[in-house]
Amino acid sequence: MLVFAAALALAAQPADLTAEEALADLSLARDALERIHPGYERYADRADLDRRWAELEAGAQDGAGLAELYLGLSGLLTEIRCDHTKAELPRETEAARETDPVYLPFRFVLFDGRMFVDVATEESGLRRGEEILSIDMDPVEDRLAAVRRFMPVDGFTDHVRDTQIETSGEFLGSGFDHFDPLLNAVSDRVRLTVGDPRGGEMRDVAADRIGFAEFRALRGEARRRNFSDADAVTVERPARGVAVLTIETFVNYRTPVSPQAVFSPIFERLNADGVDTLIVDMRRNGGGSTNAMIGLLSHLTRANATRINSEVWLTTYDFSGLRDHIRTWDPSALNPDPSWFREREDGRFDALRGVDDLLNPFPRAEHAFNGDVVILTSRRNASGATQLIGALNGQDHVTLIGDATGGSQEGPTAGQIWFLELPNSGAVVRIPWLFQRSSVPDPEFGVGYAPDIEAADSYDSWMAGEDPALAAALAFAAR
């Protein structure tokens, strides 16, 4: 069986894959990652990664269970420290997770590593604000620690892991509900110990686990958000001369719309109405499509021309031996014309085609905002959201308020994403193709951006329905 410390609960499961099948999948995944991933050794030491591969391969000598292989790969991928690099469950397993009652009967938030009920099923009897102390007799901190190691982050932004444990558009359910049932044997009913942080007594609760549809219904949310959603970009006017523009996501590739068509009328109206301070709420935005990010940035910057990246490069365009197992949204990239690339002295390749929006300067928009800009930041910011924050950070009219972001000041390994399907297990490994070096001067290695004014949520503010970051932004606007 595969050697993986966090998967001890799976040690007794039967081997779904023979040793030959498991080793073939691991070999394919390793080959693809080492050849394609432009950030494979960006934050990780090659010798450490070699050691982890060797451990997985040695553990597969007697065969492997599907869940065990998936966990082993997921754990290794987090060590690459790239938020765009992760494993997906095999299709059959994911389909079962759509219906099987493996989800907790409540949604939760985390403060200081402690789990608090947000919303719960009526049958559970759980109340908002109660603290979950144990799950099936295990201390919650132990369950959280086991799951936390599977949460991918960029660089050394480990403080953002808990945001993915709370909720995720990438995993089925929250990161916790995705991984915890793979790490622990779960039954149809869950036993909980709960406590009242404000002085109430502890009590024991037993409740039915729920399916994915019921889980989503607890908050009435879609699994994945799109920039084209009716409520993805909204404007409110909380005070005279102040507007709040909320952008939930930049994901604009599933149902694409014109970002300029979205933003231009909004900003034309804001300027016509004499808005002095624009609060841009980016706190739930984890990135997405470059064109949506540039559409917003062009309306916020004071620069006449902006270039978000200084270079875009890749490690290979040779997909020999991989084409039968790999896919992406632009199939032509599997057989690229060599003229699309220019070899560098370091053996890498500059991308010359399909990267205009990543490399070319773009002008300030016709209806760009002329007043002060406050950006509300959070741990959920990554990828393109962090790129936008970095492009504006330091401009005299921009102030960051909120919490430290995820993402990378140096720029993401992203662009086109390859989906490598392992033929025996059916697991899928996501591999980014392009390194986008940010144009930000003197970026700090391995981290995102800290706010100018820190205003993070707390248990007390959450319970009171308060919004410290927005309150701080409104106070800043009224100064």
C-alpha positions in Angstrom: 0.0 0.0 0.0 1.1 3.6 -0.6 3.0 5.1 2.3 1.1 8.3 3.2 0.8 9.3 6.8 -2.5 11.1 6.6 -4.2 8.1 4.9 -3.8 5.6 7.7 -7.6 5.2 7.8 -7.4 3.7 4.4 -4.7 1.2 5.2 -7.1 -1.7 5.3 -9.0 -1.0 2.1 -8.6 -3.5 -0.8 -6.2 -2.7 -3.6 -8.3 -1.4 -6.6 -5.2 -1.2 -8.7 -2.5 -3.7 -9.3 1.1 -2.7 -8.6 1.7 -2.4 -12.4 -1.4 -0.1 -12.8 -0.6 2.1 -9.8 3.1 2.5 -10.8 2.1 3.3 -14.4 -0.2 6.1 -13.2 2.4 7.5 -10.9 5.0 7.4 -13.6 2.8 9.2 -16.1 1.9 11.9 -13.5 5.5 12.4 -12.6 6.7 12.7 -16.2 4.0 15.2 -17.1 4.6 17.4 -14.0 8.4 17.4 -14.4 8.2 18.2 -18.1 5.4 20.7 -18.3 5.0 22.5 -14.9 6.9 25.8 -15.1 6.9 26.1 -11.3 7.8 22.6 -10.4 10.9 23.7 -8.5 9.9 27.3 -7.9 9.2 26.7 -4.2 10.0 23.0 -3.7 13.4 21.4 -3.7 13.8 18.8 -6.4 15.4 16.3 -4.1 12.4 16.5 -1.7 10.0 15.9 -4.5 12.1 13.0 -5.8 11.9 11.5 -2.3 8.1 11.9 -2.1 7.7 10.2 -5.5 10.0 7.4 -4.4 7.8 6.9 -1.3 4.6 6.7 -3.3 6.2 4.3 -5.8 7.6 2.1 -3.0 4.2 2.0 -1.4 2.5 0.9 -4.6 4.5 -2.3 -4.9 1.6 -4.3 -3.5 -1.1 -2.3 -5.4 -3.2 0.6 -4.2 -6.7 1.7 -3.5 -8.2 4.5 -5.6 -8.8 6.8 -2.7 -5.3 6.1 -1.4 -3.7 6.9 -4.7 -5.7 10.1 -5.0 -4.7 11.2 -1.5 -1.0 10.3 -2.1 -1.0 12.4 -5.3 -2.9 15.3 -3.7 -0.5 15.5 -0.8 2.5 15.5 -3.1 1.0 18.2 -5.3 0.5 20.6 -2.4 4.3 20.5 -1.9 4.8 22.1 -5.3 3.0 25.1 -3.8 0.9 26.2 -6.8 -2.8 26.9 -6.3 -3.5 25.8 -9.9 -1.9 22.4 -9.3 -4.3 19.8 -7.8 -5.9 16.4 -8.4 -9.5 15.7 -9.3 -11.4 12.6 -8.2 -12.0 9.9 -10.8 -15.3 10.5 -12.6 -17.1 7.6 -11.0 -16.0 8.6 -7.6 -17.0 12.2 -8.1 -20.4 11.1 -9.5 -21.0 9.0 -6.3 -20.0 12.0 -4.2 -22.8 14.0 -5.9 -25.4 11.7 -4.3 -23.8 9.9 -1.4 -24.7 11.3 2.1 -21.1 12.1 3.1 -21.4 15.8 3.9 -21.7 17.3 7.3 -25.3 18.6 8.1 -24.0 22.1 8.5 -21.7 24.7 6.9 -19.1 26.3 9.0 -16.6 29.1 9.3 -13.1 29.0 10.9 -11.6 31.5 13.3 -8.2 30.8 14.8 -8.4 27.2 13.7 -11.8 26.7 15.5 -14.9 25.5 13.7 -18.2 27.3 14.2 -21.6 26.5 12.8 -22.8 28.9 10.2 -26.0 27.3 8.9 -27.3 23.8 9.6 -30.1 21.4 8.7 -33.2 21.8 10.8 -33.0 18.1 11.8 -29.5 18.6 13.3 -30.7 21.1 15.9 -27.4 22.9 15.6 -27.4 26.7 16.2 -25.4 29.4 14.4 -22.3 30.3 16.4 -21.9 27.0 18.2 -18.4 25.5 18.2 -17.8 22.0 16.9 -15.4 20.4 19.3 -15.3 16.8 18.1 -16.5 14.8 15.1 -17.2 11.1 15.6 -15.1 11.2 18.8 -12.1 12.8 17.2 -11.0 16.3 18.3 -11.9 18.8 15.5 -8.3 20.2 15.5 -7.0 16.8 14.5 -9.5 16.4 11.7 -8.7 19.9 10.4 -5.0 19.3 10.6 -5.3 16.1 8.5 -7.3 18.0 5.8 -5.2 21.2 5.9 -2.2 19.5 4.3 -4.2 18.8 1.1 -5.1 22.5 0.5 -3.0 23.9 -2.3 -1.6 27.4 -1.9 0.7 29.6 -3.9 4.2 30.0 -2.4 4.2 30.3 1.4 0.7 31.8 1.9 -0.2 29.0 4.3 -2.6 31.4 6.1 -5.1 30.9 3.3 -5.5 27.1 3.6 -8.5 27.5 6.0 -10.5 29.4 3.4 -10.5 26.3 1.2 -11.4 24.1 4.1 -14.5 26.3 4.7 -15.7 26.4 1.1 -14.4 25.7 -2.3 -15.6 25.9 -5.9 -12.9 23.5 -6.9 -13.6 20.5 -4.6 -17.0 19.0 -4.1 -18.4 20.9 -1.1 -15.9 22.4 1.3 -12.3 21.3 1.3 -13.2 19.6 4.6 -16.2 17.7 3.2 -14.1 16.7 0.2 -11.2 15.2 2.0 -12.4 14.2 5.4 -14.6 11.3 4.2 -11.6 10.0 2.2 -9.4 10.0 5.3 -11.9 8.6 7.8 -14.6 6.0 7.7 -17.9 7.8 7.8 -21.4 6.5 8.4 -24.8 8.0 7.5 -25.0 9.7 10.9 -22.3 11.8 12.5 -21.8 12.3 16.2 -20.7 15.8 17.3 -19.7 17.5 20.5 -20.6 21.1 20.4 -20.1 24.0 22.8 -21.3 27.6 23.2 -18.3 30.0 23.1 -20.3 32.5 25.2 -20.7 30.3 28.2 -23.2 27.6 27.4 -22.7 24.0 28.3 -21.3 21.4 25.9 -23.8 18.9 24.4 -23.7 15.9 22.2 -25.5 15.8 18.8 -26.2 13.0 16.4 -27.5 13.9 13.0 -27.8 12.5 9.5 -25.1 13.4 7.0 -26.5 14.9 3.8 -26.0 14.7 0.0 -24.4 17.4 -2.2 -27.6 18.9 -3.3 -28.7 19.4 0.3 -25.2 20.7 1.2 -25.4 23.4 -1.5 -29.0 24.3 -0.5 -27.8 25.3 3.0 -26.5 28.5 1.5 -28.3 28.4 -1.8 -25.2 28.7 -3.9 -23.9 27.4 -7.2 -20.9 25.1 -7.2 -19.0 27.4 -9.5 -19.4 31.1 -10.1 -19.1 32.9 -13.5 -18.3 36.5 -14.3 -21.5 36.3 -16.5 -23.7 35.6 -13.5 -26.3 38.3 -12.8 -25.0 38.9 -9.3 -21.3 38.5 -10.1 -20.8 42.3 -10.5 -23.0 44.6 -8.4 -23.0 48.2 -7.3 -24.4 49.8 -4.1 -24.4 53.3 -2.8 -24.0 53.2 1.0 -23.3 57.0 1.4 -23.2 60.2 -0.5 -20.3 60.3 -2.9 -19.4 56.6 -2.1 -20.1 53.5 -4.1 -19.3 49.8 -3.5 -18.5 47.7 -6.5 -18.4 44.0 -5.7 -16.8 41.6 -8.1 -17.3 38.0 -7.1 -15.1 36.3 -9.7 -13.1 36.8 -12.9 -14.0 33.4 -14.3 -15.1 34.2 -17.9 -14.3 31.1 -19.9 -17.4 28.9 -19.3 -20.0 31.5 -20.4 -17.9 34.4 -21.7 -19.1 38.0 -21.9 -17.4 41.2 -22.9 -15.7 42.7 -19.7 -15.8 46.2 -21.3 -19.5 45.8 -22.0 -20.0 45.0 -18.3 -17.7 47.7 -16.8 -17.9 50.6 -19.1 -21.6 51.6 -18.3 -21.0 51.2 -14.6 -18.0 53.5 -14.5 -19.6 56.0 -16.9 -22.4 56.3 -14.4 -20.1 56.5 -11.4 -18.2 59.4 -12.9 -21.4 61.1 -14.1 -22.8 60.9 -10.6 -19.8 62.5 -9.0 -18.7 59.5 -6.9 -15.6 60.5 -4.9 -14.6 57.2 -3.4 -15.1 53.8 -5.0 -14.8 50.7 -2.7 -14.0 47.7 -4.7 -15.0 44.5 -2.8 -12.7 41.8 -4.1 -12.9 39.6 -0.9 -14.5 36.5 -2.5 -12.6 36.8 -5.8 -10.0 34.1 -6.3 -9.2 35.1 -9.9 -10.2 33.6 -13.2 -9.9 35.0 -16.7 -7.3 37.6 -17.7 -9.7 39.6 -19.9 -12.1 40.2 -17.0 -9.3 41.2 -14.7 -7.9 43.7 -17.3 -11.4 45.0 -17.9 -11.6 46.1 -14.3 -8.0 47.2 -14.0 -8.2 49.5 -17.0 -11.0 51.3 -15.2 -9.2 51.7 -11.9 -5.6 52.5 -12.9 -4.2 56.0 -13.4 -1.5 54.8 -15.7 -2.0 55.6 -19.4 -0.7 52.2 -20.3 -0.4 49.1 -18.1 1.5 45.8 -18.6 0.7 43.2 -16.1 3.6 40.8 -17.0 7.2 41.3 -18.0 7.6 37.9 -19.5 5.6 34.7 -20.1 7.5 31.4 -20.6 7.1 27.6 -20.5 9.4 24.6 -20.1 8.2 22.5 -23.0 5.9 22.3 -26.0 6.7 18.6 -26.6 3.8 16.4 -25.5 5.2 13.1 -26.8 3.8 10.2 -24.9 1.2 12.5 -23.2 -1.3 13.3 -26.0 -3.5 10.3 -25.4 -4.0 11.3 -21.7 -4.0 15.1 -21.7 -6.6 17.7 -22.6 -7.2 21.4 -22.4 -9.7 24.0 -23.7 -7.5 24.7 -26.8 -6.7 21.3 -28.4 -4.5 22.8 -31.0 -1.9 23.5 -28.3 -1.2 19.7 -28.2 0.5 20.0 -31.5 1.8 23.5 -31.5 3.8 25.1 -34.3 7.4 25.7 -33.1 7.2 29.2 -34.4 4.9 30.0 -31.5 7.9 29.8 -29.2 11.4 31.2 -28.9 14.1 29.2 -27.1 15.9 31.0 -24.3 19.4 30.7 -23.0 18.2 28.9 -19.9 16.5 26.2 -22.1 13.0 27.5 -21.5 10.8 28.9 -24.2 9.2 32.4 -24.5 5.6 32.2 -25.6 4.9 34.2 -28.7 1.4 33.3 -29.6 -1.9 33.5 -27.7 -0.4 35.7 -24.9 -1.2 39.2 -26.1 -3.4 40.0 -23.1 -0.7 38.7 -20.8 2.2 40.7 -22.3 0.9 43.6 -24.3 0.3 47.0 -22.6 -3.3 48.1 -22.5 -4.7 51.6 -22.2 -6.6 53.3 -19.5 -10.3 52.9 -20.2 -12.3 55.8 -21.6 -14.5 55.9 -18.5 -11.8 55.1 -16.0 -12.6 56.2 -12.4 -11.1 59.5 -11.3 -11.6 59.4 -7.6 -10.1 57.5 -4.7 -10.1 53.7 -4.8 -10.3 51.4 -1.8 -9.9 47.7 -2.5 -11.2 45.2 0.1 -8.8 42.3 0.2 -9.0 38.8 1.8 -7.3 35.5 2.1 -9.4 34.3 -0.8 -7.6 36.5 -3.3 -5.2 34.6 -5.6 -4.2 34.3 -9.2 -5.7 37.1 -11.3 -7.3 38.8 -8.3 -3.8 39.1 -6.7 -2.4 40.3 -10.0 -5.0 43.2 -10.1 -4.2 44.1 -6.5 -0.5 44.1 -7.3 -0.9 46.3 -10.4 -2.7 48.9 -8.3 -0.8 48.6 -5.1 1.3 51.7 -4.5 -0.7 54.0 -6.8 -1.4 57.2 -4.8 -5.2 57.0 -5.2 -5.4 53.3 -4.1 -5.7 52.0 -0.5 -5.9 48.3 0.5 -8.2 47.4 3.4 -8.9 43.9 4.8 -6.7 40.8 5.2 -3.5 39.6 3.7 -4.1 37.9 0.3 -3.0 34.6 -1.2 -1.5 34.4 -4.6 2.0 35.5 -5.7 3.6 39.0 -6.1 5.9 37.5 -8.6 3.1 36.2 -10.7 1.2 32.9 -11.1 2.0 29.7 -12.9 -1.3 29.5 -14.8 -2.4 30.6 -18.3 -3.5 27.4 -20.0 -4.2 24.5 -17.7 -3.6 20.9 -18.8 -5.8 18.1 -17.5 -3.9 14.8 -17.3 -6.2 11.8 -16.9 -4.4 8.8 -15.4 -5.6 5.8 -17.3 -5.8 3.2 -14.6 -7.2 5.2 -11.6 -9.1 7.8 -13.6 -7.8 10.5 -11.3 -7.0 13.8 -13.1 -4.0 16.1 -12.4 -4.2 19.7 -13.3 -0.9 21.2 -14.6 -0.4 24.8 -15.5 1.7 25.6 -18.7 2.8 29.2 -18.4 4.8 31.2 -15.9 3.6 34.8 -15.9 6.3 37.0 -14.4 4.6 40.0 -12.9 5.7 43.6 -13.9 5.5 44.5 -10.2 8.9 46.0 -9.2 10.8 44.1 -6.5 8.2 41.5 -5.7 8.5 39.7 -2.4 9.2 36.0 -2.9 6.4 33.5 -2.2 3.7 35.8 -0.7 0.7 37.9 -1.7 -0.1 41.5 -0.5 -0.7 42.9 3.0 -3.4 45.5 3.4 -2.6 49.2 4.2 -5.3 49.0 6.9 -5.9 45.6 8.5 -9.5 44.9 9.2 -10.2 41.1 9.4 -13.4 39.4 10.5 -13.5 37.9 14.0 -16.0 35.5 15.7 -17.6 38.5 17.5 -18.0 40.6 14.4 -19.3 37.6 12.5 -21.9 36.8 15.2 -23.0 40.4 15.3 -23.4 40.6 11.5 -20.7 43.3 11.3 -18.3 43.9 8.5 -15.0 45.3 9.8 -13.4 45.8 6.4 -16.4 47.6 4.9 -16.8 49.7 8.1 -13.1 50.7 7.9 -13.5 51.6 4.2 -16.5 53.8 4.8 -14.7 55.5 7.7 -11.7 56.1 5.3 -14.0 57.5 2.7 -15.6 59.9 5.2 -12.2 61.2 6.5 
